[in-house]
Amino acid sequence: MEHHDISLLLRSHTPILTLETHEEARAIELMKEIALNMSFPIFKWSVAVGMQRVDLDMDPQALLKDPAKALGHIHSSELEAIYMLLDFHPFMEDPVIVRHLKELAMSVRDTRTRLVLVSHKLQMPPEVKKLSVNVTLSLPDEAALLEIVRKEAAAYTRERENRRVSTDKKVLQQLVNNLKGLTYNDARSLARSAIVDDGAITESDLPQVMQAKYRLLSGNDLLSFEFKTSSFSELAGMNALKQWLAHREKFFHQSVDAPGMEIPRGILLLGVQGCGKSVAAKAVAGVWKVPLLRLDFGNLYNKYIGESESNIREALKTAEVMSPCVLWIDEIEKGISTSEHDDGTSQRILGTLLTWMAENNKPVFIVATSNDIQRLPPELIRKGRLDEVFFVDLPTREIRERILQIHLDKRGLDTDALDLCQLSDLSEGFSGSEIEQLVVSAVYTAHARDSAVDMALLIDEIKKTRPLSVLMVEKIAALRQWAESRTVSVE
């Protein structure tokens, strides 16, 4: 398709064609093919070597390294040809160069030249922007990615004296899916890395491939790849949430034939601090076996107007390419709530996020968490943006007992001599994180005393703790009252 589109633009005397890509070698080969089909000579220019004809084996003209001289040479040439200017973008800040470029573009029909600018990123000056058309090289589709993996497997077989690469159809398809959104070069590199260590493509290779893919795609500190996810066994209670997610897992992975059904969009977890919202976000990714990306609003805001919106657009674009994935937006109210001191940035960020949520059709499942519903705009939490709003309350007695069991087991402590039911009763009003911390504190104290963690020690830690439900009783009561008739309980 890109071969046809570029050929059509060149034949229609497009003044300037800009080709944005990190794969310069691929762009040059593509342009050589197009020039051959059009029976045009083709030249490439760079500030390092000057002008060189690439369809014939000819030496570069080093005297034309200067960009102004190169443009002057092209302008005066009577040869109908394609000229590729490589990494020309730094010179477009020079008004003389811009004027040269504009005059060349305006006389394209007379000079019969085709000008193609190739760079990783091109921002055309206003003087020539309307005289140019931008083309981005397409990424490899599923068939091309499968061919890349097969070629890398064949290369491995040749290098290792006919040792064949082992895999199965399911894992091979998963690897191809994980390579989607990458360039040809990057896909080839990651496919090779999955093969060379043991001569096989297995499920154990997939997390490393996804981590490497994220590092290739991530361009700012706003989005982070969470290497450690959780499972439902680490999540005490929340049975209603677990069932809700189980009912939608196949739809998210698009492994069920259900015409007219949309991919699940996401959920908002509202609740008391420390009651498991973050663990729940990690558990969704862990159970669905997809990458977990965390959107950090703390790194979002930039002093330059428009930069913050650009940052979030780039982060959301990365999430799309990493799909299927879970996008965890922790404490979302910190990024989109407004105040009297806000300069409108929060509203613009909210608008960017809402537009993306409405238009996105990739399997990116949002798990947004919030501690303060009053700071969230109503347009975010209405149905259609997110699928459901769940309320995470303080744990009940049974769930507190389960949380105690989880954290005692996690630290290798013997629970046979402990009365977890009594400890659960005594820790009424504690959040999950507060229960974890009293266990941690008891372990520290036991080590200091060179003794075992026993009931007396745990009870003493409970008595010394003032839980959030006591310190912020009014605020938590108001939150519970608001959520009672507006949200769905996770239990």
C-alpha positions in Angstrom: 0.0 0.0 0.0 2.7 2.5 0.9 4.6 1.6 -2.4 1.4 2.5 -4.3 0.7 5.7 -2.3 4.2 7.1 -2.6 4.4 6.3 -6.3 1.0 8.1 -6.8 2.2 11.2 -4.9 5.5 11.3 -6.9 3.7 10.9 -10.2 1.3 13.7 -9.3 4.2 16.2 -8.9 3.9 16.6 -5.1 6.4 19.3 -4.4 7.9 17.8 -1.2 7.3 14.3 0.2 8.3 13.9 3.9 8.9 10.4 5.1 9.0 9.9 8.9 10.7 6.7 10.0 13.5 5.3 12.2 14.2 2.7 9.5 16.3 4.8 7.1 17.7 1.8 5.3 14.3 0.4 4.7 13.1 3.8 3.4 16.0 4.0 1.0 15.4 0.5 -0.4 11.7 1.3 -0.8 12.5 4.5 -2.7 14.9 2.7 -4.9 12.2 0.2 -5.8 9.8 3.0 -6.6 12.4 4.8 -8.7 13.1 1.7 -10.6 9.4 1.1 -11.4 9.1 4.8 -12.5 12.3 4.5 -14.5 13.7 7.5 -12.6 17.3 8.0 -11.4 17.5 8.4 -7.6 20.0 10.3 -5.5 20.5 10.5 -1.7 22.1 13.4 0.2 23.5 13.6 3.7 25.6 16.2 5.4 28.3 13.5 6.0 28.9 12.3 2.4 27.2 14.8 0.1 25.1 13.8 -3.0 25.3 10.3 -4.3 23.4 8.4 -7.0 22.1 5.1 -5.4 20.6 3.3 -8.4 24.1 3.1 -9.9 27.4 2.3 -8.3 28.7 5.9 -8.2 30.9 7.8 -5.7 29.3 10.6 -3.7 29.9 14.2 -4.6 31.6 15.5 -1.4 31.5 19.1 -2.7 27.7 19.1 -2.2 27.8 18.4 1.6 26.6 21.9 2.2 22.8 21.9 2.3 22.4 25.2 0.4 24.7 24.0 -2.3 22.9 20.7 -2.5 19.5 22.5 -3.0 21.0 24.8 -5.5 22.4 21.8 -7.5 19.0 20.1 -7.5 17.3 23.3 -8.5 19.6 23.8 -11.5 19.4 20.1 -12.6 17.5 19.3 -15.8 17.4 15.6 -14.9 14.0 14.2 -14.0 15.0 12.4 -10.8 14.1 11.6 -7.2 16.3 13.3 -4.5 16.3 11.9 -1.0 17.5 14.3 1.7 18.5 12.4 4.8 18.2 14.0 8.2 17.6 17.4 6.7 15.5 18.6 9.7 18.2 20.5 11.6 18.8 22.8 8.6 15.2 23.9 8.3 15.8 26.4 11.1 17.9 28.4 8.7 15.8 31.0 6.8 18.1 30.8 3.8 17.6 27.0 3.6 13.9 27.3 4.1 13.7 29.8 1.2 15.8 27.5 -1.0 13.4 24.7 -0.2 10.4 26.8 -0.9 11.7 28.0 -4.3 12.5 24.5 -5.2 9.1 23.3 -4.2 7.3 26.0 -6.2 9.3 25.2 -9.3 8.8 21.4 -9.1 6.8 21.2 -12.4 9.5 23.1 -14.3 12.5 21.3 -12.8 10.7 17.9 -12.9 12.5 16.9 -9.7 10.9 14.8 -6.9 12.1 15.8 -3.4 11.8 13.3 -0.5 12.9 14.3 3.0 13.7 11.2 5.2 14.1 11.6 8.9 12.9 10.1 12.2 10.9 13.3 12.9 10.0 16.2 10.6 8.3 19.4 11.5 8.0 21.5 8.4 8.3 25.3 8.6 5.0 27.2 7.9 6.5 28.5 4.6 6.7 25.0 3.1 4.3 23.0 5.1 1.4 23.4 2.6 3.8 22.4 -0.2 4.5 19.1 1.4 2.8 15.8 2.1 3.8 13.6 5.0 4.0 9.8 4.7 4.8 7.4 7.6 6.1 4.0 6.8 3.6 1.3 7.8 4.4 -1.2 10.5 4.5 -4.9 9.6 1.2 -6.7 9.7 0.5 -10.1 11.2 1.6 -12.0 8.1 4.8 -9.9 7.8 5.6 -10.5 11.5 5.1 -14.2 11.1 7.5 -14.2 8.2 10.0 -12.3 10.2 9.9 -14.9 13.0 10.2 -17.7 10.5 13.2 -16.1 8.8 14.9 -15.6 12.2 14.2 -19.3 13.0 15.7 -20.3 9.7 18.8 -18.2 10.2 19.2 -19.8 13.7 18.9 -23.3 12.1 21.6 -22.4 9.5 24.0 -21.0 12.2 23.5 -24.0 14.5 24.2 -26.8 12.0 20.5 -27.5 11.2 19.2 -27.4 14.7 15.5 -26.6 14.3 13.7 -24.0 16.5 11.0 -25.6 18.6 7.7 -24.0 19.4 4.0 -24.6 19.2 1.2 -22.9 17.2 -0.3 -21.1 20.2 3.0 -19.6 21.6 4.1 -18.7 18.1 0.8 -16.7 17.6 1.3 -15.0 21.0 4.8 -14.0 20.0 3.5 -12.5 16.7 0.8 -10.6 18.7 3.4 -9.3 21.1 5.5 -8.0 18.2 2.6 -5.9 16.7 3.3 -2.2 16.7 7.0 -2.5 16.2 9.1 -1.6 13.2 10.6 -4.3 11.0 14.0 -3.9 12.6 12.8 -4.0 16.1 10.5 -6.9 15.5 13.4 -8.8 13.9 15.6 -8.0 16.9 13.1 -9.2 19.5 12.2 -12.3 17.5 15.9 -13.2 17.4 16.3 -12.6 21.2 13.4 -15.0 21.9 15.1 -17.7 19.9 18.8 -17.5 20.5 19.1 -18.3 24.2 17.7 -21.8 24.0 16.7 -22.4 20.4 13.0 -22.4 21.3 10.1 -20.1 21.5 8.2 -20.7 24.7 5.8 -18.9 27.0 8.8 -17.9 29.3 10.1 -15.8 26.4 6.9 -13.7 26.1 7.3 -11.5 29.3 10.9 -10.6 28.3 9.7 -9.7 24.8 7.0 -7.4 26.2 9.4 -5.7 28.5 11.9 -5.1 25.7 9.0 -3.9 23.5 8.0 -1.4 26.1 11.6 0.0 26.4 11.7 0.5 22.7 8.3 2.3 22.6 8.4 4.4 25.8 9.5 8.0 25.3 8.8 9.7 28.6 8.5 9.1 32.4 4.7 9.3 32.4 4.2 5.6 31.6 6.0 2.8 33.4 6.0 -0.9 32.8 5.0 -2.8 36.0 7.1 -5.9 35.9 5.4 -7.5 39.0 1.7 -8.2 38.8 -0.5 -10.1 41.2 -3.0 -12.9 41.3 -6.5 -13.2 42.8 -5.0 -15.4 45.5 -3.2 -12.3 46.8 -6.5 -10.4 46.8 -8.6 -11.1 49.9 -12.4 -10.8 49.2 -13.6 -8.7 46.3 -15.6 -11.7 45.0 -18.0 -9.6 43.0 -15.1 -7.8 41.2 -13.4 -11.2 40.5 -16.6 -12.6 39.0 -17.2 -9.4 36.9 -13.7 -9.7 35.5 -14.0 -13.4 34.8 -17.2 -12.8 32.8 -15.4 -10.4 30.6 -11.9 -12.0 30.1 -12.7 -13.8 26.9 -14.4 -10.7 25.4 -11.3 -8.7 26.2 -9.0 -11.2 24.5 -11.6 -11.4 21.7 -11.5 -15.2 21.9 -15.3 -15.5 21.8 -17.6 -14.9 18.8 -20.1 -12.3 20.0 -21.2 -10.0 17.2 -22.0 -6.5 18.4 -20.2 -6.8 21.7 -17.5 -4.2 22.4 -14.2 -4.9 24.1 -14.5 -4.1 27.9 -13.2 -0.5 28.5 -12.3 -0.5 32.1 -13.4 0.2 35.7 -13.0 2.8 38.4 -12.1 1.6 41.9 -13.2 4.1 44.5 -12.6 3.5 48.1 -10.8 4.0 51.4 -7.0 4.3 51.1 -5.1 1.1 51.7 -8.0 -1.3 51.0 -6.5 -3.1 48.0 -7.2 -1.0 44.9 -3.6 -1.2 43.7 -3.4 -4.9 44.3 -6.7 -5.3 42.4 -5.2 -3.4 39.4 -2.2 -5.6 39.4 -4.4 -8.7 39.7 -6.4 -7.9 36.6 -3.2 -7.8 34.5 -1.8 -10.9 36.2 -5.0 -13.0 35.8 -5.6 -11.9 32.2 -1.9 -12.5 31.5 -1.3 -9.1 29.8 1.2 -6.3 30.5 0.5 -3.8 33.2 1.3 -0.1 32.4 1.0 2.5 35.1 0.1 6.1 34.1 1.8 8.4 36.6 0.1 11.8 36.7 2.8 13.1 39.0 5.2 13.3 36.0 2.5 14.7 33.7 2.5 18.4 34.1 5.0 20.4 32.1 5.7 24.1 32.3 5.4 24.6 28.6 1.9 25.1 27.3 0.6 22.1 25.4 3.5 19.8 26.5 1.3 18.0 29.1 -1.4 17.2 26.6 1.3 16.0 24.2 2.8 13.8 26.9 -0.5 12.0 27.7 -1.2 11.5 24.0 2.2 9.8 23.6 1.6 7.7 26.7 -1.9 6.6 25.4 -0.4 5.9 22.0 2.2 3.6 23.6 -0.6 1.8 25.5 -2.4 1.1 22.2 0.7 -0.3 20.7 1.3 -2.5 23.8 -2.2 -3.8 23.7 -3.7 -6.1 24.9 -2.7 -4.5 28.2 -4.1 -3.1 31.4 -3.6 0.7 31.9 -3.5 1.5 35.6 -4.2 5.1 36.4 -3.5 5.4 40.1 -5.2 8.3 42.0 -6.7 9.6 38.8 -8.2 12.7 40.6 -4.6 14.1 41.0 -4.3 14.6 37.3 -7.7 15.9 36.2 -9.2 17.7 39.1 -9.3 21.5 38.8 -8.7 24.3 41.3 -8.8 28.1 41.3 -5.1 28.1 40.5 -5.4 25.8 37.5 -4.5 27.4 34.2 -6.8 25.1 32.2 -4.2 22.3 31.8 -6.3 19.9 33.8 -9.3 20.5 31.6 -7.3 20.0 28.5 -5.8 16.8 29.9 -9.3 15.6 30.8 -10.5 16.4 27.2 -7.6 14.5 25.7 -8.3 11.4 28.0 -12.0 11.5 27.3 -11.5 11.7 23.6 -9.2 8.8 23.6 -11.5 6.7 25.8 -14.4 7.4 23.3 -12.4 6.6 20.2 -10.0 3.9 21.2 -10.8 0.5 19.8 -7.7 -1.4 21.0 -7.8 -3.8 23.9 -6.5 -1.4 26.5 -8.4 -2.0 29.8 -8.3 0.9 32.2 -8.2 0.4 35.9 -8.5 3.8 37.5 -8.3 4.2 41.2 -9.4 7.1 43.3 -9.7 8.1 47.0 -11.8 11.2 46.5 -14.8 11.0 44.2 -15.7 14.6 44.8 -12.7 15.7 42.7 -13.7 13.6 39.7 -15.7 15.2 36.9 -19.0 13.5 36.2 -18.2 13.1 32.5 -15.4 10.7 33.4 -17.4 8.3 35.5 -20.6 8.1 33.5 -21.4 4.7 31.8 -19.9 4.5 28.3 -16.5 6.0 29.4 -15.9 3.2 31.9 -17.9 0.0 32.3 -18.4 0.1 36.1 -17.6 2.0 39.3 -16.7 -0.3 42.2 -16.5 0.7 45.8 -13.7 -0.8 47.9 -14.7 -0.5 51.6 -12.8 -1.4 54.8 -12.5 -5.2 55.0 -15.1 -7.2 56.9 -14.1 -9.5 59.8 -13.8 -12.6 57.5 -11.7 -10.7 55.0 -9.4 -9.2 57.7 -8.8 -12.8 58.8 -7.9 -13.8 55.2 -5.6 -10.7 54.9 -3.8 -11.7 58.1 -3.3 -15.2 56.8 -1.9 -14.0 53.5 0.7 -11.7 55.1 1.7 -14.1 57.8 2.1 -16.9 55.2 4.1 -14.5 52.9 6.6 -14.1 55.7 6.9 -17.7 56.5 5.2 -17.4 59.9 3.5 -20.3 61.6 -0.2 -19.5 62.1 -1.2 -22.7 64.0 -0.5 -21.0 67.4 -2.2 -17.8 66.4 -5.9 -17.1 66.9 -6.6 -15.2 63.6 -10.3 -14.9 64.5 -9.4 -12.9 67.6 -6.8 -10.8 65.8 -9.4 -10.0 63.1 -11.9 -8.9 65.7 -9.3 -6.7 67.4 -8.3 -5.1 64.1 -11.8 -3.9 63.2 -11.6 -0.7 61.2 -8.1 -1.5 59.8 -7.4 -1.4 56.1 -5.6 -4.1 54.3 -2.4 -2.1 54.2 -2.6 -1.3 57.9 -3.0 -5.1 58.7 0.1 -5.8 56.5 2.1 -3.2 58.4 1.2 -4.5 61.8 2.5 -7.9 60.7 5.7 -6.3 59.4 6.1 -4.3 62.6 5.6 -7.4 64.7 8.3 -9.2 62.7 10.8 -6.4 63.2 10.1 -6.4 67.0 10.4 -10.2 67.2 13.8 -10.1 65.5 15.0 -7.3 67.8 13.9 -9.4 70.8 15.2 -12.6 69.3 11.8 -14.1 69.8 8.9 -15.6 67.8 5.9 -13.6 66.5 3.1 -14.6 68.9 -0.4 -13.4 69.8 0.9 -11.0 72.5 3.2 -9.2 70.1 0.5 -8.9 67.4 -2.1 -7.7 69.8 0.4 -5.1 71.1 0.9 -3.8 67.6 -2.8 -3.6 67.0 -3.3 -1.5 70.2 -0.5 0.9 69.2 -2.0 1.5 65.7 -4.5 4.3 65.0 -6.1 3.3 61.8 -7.2 5.8 59.1 -10.8 5.0 59.9 -10.3 6.6 63.3 -8.1 9.5 62.2 -10.4 10.4 59.2 -13.7 9.1 60.4 -15.8 12.0 59.0 -14.3 11.8 55.6 -14.6 8.0 55.3 -18.2 8.2 56.5 -19.0 10.8 53.8 -17.3 8.6 51.2 -19.3 5.6 52.2 -22.6 7.5 52.2 -21.9 8.8 48.7 -21.0 5.4 47.3 -23.9 3.5 48.9 -26.4 4.2 46.1 -24.0 5.2 43.3 -21.5 2.3 43.1 -21.2 -1.4 43.0 -19.5 -3.2 45.9 -16.5 -5.4 45.1 -17.7 -8.0 47.6 
